[in-house]
């Protein structure tokens, strides 16, 4: 069994170059895996390489078409895996209200 590892950015670039240099109608994924191994990347299964390629291709085509409720309302980027760095327009109160459990416990009210 092949150990599961994340794809690196360099590996994604190499995968894209290998696939772009082949016939688009029928890609031999075992040959793509062999070429990646020749370049020194970790051993992967043909299914994992194919799925990675298809997911990257799907992401590239869908990011630019996304609109509506799945977009950040502050910065406009897709919300999936997004942490907005824009500052809130509403300022927080300086002194938050004190809860009843935090009042003076000495018996004085």
Secondary structure, 3 states (H helix, E strand, C coil): CCCCCCCCHHHHHHHHHHHHCCCCCCCCHHHHHHHHHHCCCCCCCHHHHHHHHHHHHHHHHHHCCCCHHHECCCCCCECCCCCCCCCCCCCCCCCCCCCHHHCCCCCCC
